[in-house]
Amino acid sequence: GLGNQFLANIRDTNAILHVVRCFEDENITHVDGSVNPVRDKEVIDFELQLKDLDSVEARIAKVFKKAKSGDKEAAKENDLLERIKGILEQGKSARTVELKNDDEVVLMQEYQLLTSKPVLYIANVDEDSIAEGNDFVEQLREVIKDENAGILTVCAKIESEIIEIEDQDERKEYLGMYG
């Protein structure tokens, strides 16, 4: 349910920062009733992959005719598009496609596929998990290991409290409490 306008806005970005809830708090409800960062990540990935699949299939329809008529460049592009389509149909992101040469790198950039963009997962944890993470972070780390994506652990609650501290010495002391 991300919406076409939202997806169009993502298409214009250089990277995606995906904030994922990695903490339990009975006072903060979750839309699905439970905390599961892997599920939450996969829901968003699925929507992005579906949008990319639509784009790739539309492009294949245009390029295939040229390729079939003997256009060698169109045939190369069709090959890349078919490989991307296969990856997307496997539930993987386009950024995992192995590009064979610089021409394919340029084509991939031209497509502006949502799942080809670099991704940094922001694991939002509780105060106790900021230094070493937690099981939720490890689950997320495991599921993205082959995605060519990064992960950063933050505690949004701490960050919001830090912003409110105006005195720099107090701020340093507060930060020191969390290492």
C-alpha positions as CSV (number, residue, x, y, z in Angstrom):
1,G,0.0,0.0,0.0
2,L,2.9,2.4,-0.6
3,G,1.0,4.3,-3.3
4,N,2.1,5.2,-6.8
5,Q,3.1,8.8,-5.9
6,F,5.3,7.6,-3.1
7,L,7.0,5.0,-5.4
8,A,7.5,7.7,-8.0
9,N,9.3,9.8,-5.4
10,I,11.5,6.9,-4.5
11,R,12.5,6.5,-8.1
12,D,14.0,10.0,-8.0
13,T,16.3,9.2,-5.1
14,N,19.9,8.0,-5.1
15,A,19.5,5.6,-2.2
16,I,16.9,4.2,0.2
17,L,17.1,4.4,3.9
18,H,14.7,1.8,5.3
19,V,14.0,2.3,9.0
20,V,13.0,-1.0,10.6
21,R,11.6,-1.4,14.2
22,C,13.9,-3.7,16.2
23,F,12.5,-3.2,19.7
24,E,9.7,-4.4,21.9
25,D,7.5,-1.8,23.7
26,E,4.0,-2.7,24.9
27,N,3.2,1.0,24.9
28,I,3.9,1.3,21.2
29,T,1.6,-0.8,19.0
30,H,2.7,-2.3,15.7
31,V,0.4,-2.3,12.7
32,D,0.7,-6.1,12.4
33,G,0.4,-6.8,16.1
34,S,4.0,-8.0,16.7
35,V,7.5,-6.9,16.1
36,N,9.2,-8.7,13.2
37,P,11.7,-6.6,11.3
38,V,12.3,-9.4,8.7
39,R,8.6,-9.5,7.9
40,D,8.4,-5.7,7.8
41,K,11.4,-5.5,5.5
42,E,10.0,-8.1,3.2
43,V,6.6,-6.4,2.9
44,I,8.3,-3.2,1.6
45,D,10.7,-5.2,-0.6
46,F,7.7,-7.1,-2.2
47,E,6.0,-3.9,-3.1
48,L,9.2,-2.4,-4.6
49,Q,9.9,-5.6,-6.5
50,L,6.3,-5.7,-7.9
51,K,6.7,-2.1,-9.2
52,D,10.1,-3.0,-10.7
53,L,8.6,-6.1,-12.3
54,D,5.9,-4.0,-14.0
55,S,8.6,-1.6,-15.3
56,V,10.8,-4.4,-16.6
57,E,8.0,-6.2,-18.3
58,A,6.9,-3.0,-20.0
59,R,10.5,-2.4,-21.2
60,I,10.9,-6.0,-22.4
61,A,7.7,-5.5,-24.5
62,K,9.4,-2.6,-26.3
63,V,12.9,-4.0,-26.6
64,F,11.9,-7.5,-27.6
65,K,10.4,-6.4,-31.0
66,K,13.7,-4.7,-31.9
67,A,15.8,-7.6,-30.7
68,K,13.7,-10.1,-32.7
69,S,14.3,-8.0,-35.8
70,G,18.0,-8.4,-35.4
71,D,19.1,-5.3,-33.5
72,K,22.1,-6.5,-31.6
73,E,22.0,-3.7,-29.0
74,A,18.3,-4.5,-28.3
75,A,19.2,-8.2,-28.0
76,K,21.8,-7.4,-25.3
77,E,19.3,-5.1,-23.5
78,N,16.6,-7.8,-23.7
79,D,19.1,-10.3,-22.2
80,L,19.7,-8.0,-19.2
81,L,16.0,-7.3,-18.8
82,E,15.2,-11.0,-18.8
83,R,17.9,-11.6,-16.1
84,I,16.5,-8.8,-14.0
85,K,13.0,-10.1,-14.4
86,G,14.1,-13.6,-13.3
87,I,15.7,-12.1,-10.2
88,L,12.6,-10.1,-9.3
89,E,10.4,-13.2,-9.8
90,Q,12.6,-15.0,-7.3
91,G,11.7,-12.3,-4.7
92,K,15.2,-10.7,-4.9
93,S,16.1,-7.1,-5.6
94,A,17.5,-5.9,-8.9
95,R,20.7,-4.7,-7.1
96,T,21.6,-8.4,-6.8
97,V,21.8,-8.9,-10.5
98,E,25.4,-9.6,-11.6
99,L,26.2,-7.0,-14.3
100,K,28.5,-8.3,-17.0
101,N,30.0,-5.0,-18.3
102,D,29.9,-1.2,-18.2
103,D,27.1,-1.1,-20.8
104,E,24.9,-3.1,-18.4
105,V,25.8,-0.8,-15.6
106,V,24.7,2.2,-17.7
107,L,21.4,0.5,-18.7
108,M,20.7,-0.5,-15.1
109,Q,21.1,3.2,-14.0
110,E,18.8,4.3,-16.9
111,Y,16.0,2.0,-15.7
112,Q,15.9,3.7,-12.3
113,L,14.6,0.5,-10.7
114,L,13.6,0.9,-7.1
115,T,15.3,-2.3,-6.0
116,S,18.6,-1.4,-7.8
117,K,19.2,1.5,-5.5
118,P,21.7,1.2,-2.7
119,V,19.9,0.5,0.6
120,L,20.9,1.2,4.2
121,Y,18.7,-0.5,6.8
122,I,18.3,1.6,9.9
123,A,17.6,-0.8,12.8
124,N,15.8,1.3,15.4
125,V,16.5,-0.4,18.8
126,D,15.8,0.3,22.4
127,E,18.2,2.0,24.8
128,D,19.6,-1.3,26.1
129,S,20.5,-2.5,22.6
130,I,22.2,0.5,21.2
131,A,25.8,-0.7,22.0
132,E,25.5,-4.3,20.8
133,G,22.2,-4.7,19.0
134,N,19.7,-7.5,19.8
135,D,18.1,-10.6,18.3
136,F,16.0,-8.5,16.0
137,V,19.1,-6.8,14.6
138,E,20.8,-10.1,14.1
139,Q,17.8,-11.5,12.3
140,L,17.8,-8.5,10.0
141,R,21.6,-8.7,9.5
142,E,21.2,-12.4,8.5
143,V,18.4,-11.8,5.9
144,I,20.3,-8.9,4.2
145,K,23.7,-10.6,4.0
146,D,23.5,-11.4,0.3
147,E,21.7,-8.2,-0.7
148,N,24.6,-5.8,-1.1
149,A,23.0,-3.6,1.6
150,G,24.2,-2.0,4.8
151,I,22.8,-1.9,8.3
152,L,23.1,0.9,11.0
153,T,21.8,0.5,14.5
154,V,20.3,3.6,16.1
155,C,18.0,4.4,19.0
156,A,15.6,7.0,17.8
157,K,14.4,7.6,21.4
158,I,18.0,8.5,22.5
159,E,18.5,10.6,19.3
160,S,15.3,12.6,20.1
161,E,16.4,13.2,23.7
162,I,19.9,14.3,22.6
163,I,18.4,17.0,20.3
164,E,16.6,18.5,23.2
165,I,19.8,18.9,25.3
166,E,21.2,22.4,24.4
167,D,24.2,22.4,26.7
168,Q,27.1,20.6,24.9
169,D,28.7,19.3,28.2
170,E,25.4,17.8,29.2
171,R,25.0,16.3,25.8
172,K,28.5,14.7,26.0
173,E,27.7,13.3,29.4
174,Y,24.4,11.9,28.1
175,L,26.1,10.3,25.1
176,G,28.8,8.9,27.4
177,M,26.1,7.0,29.3
178,Y,25.4,4.9,26.2
179,G,29.0,4.5,25.1
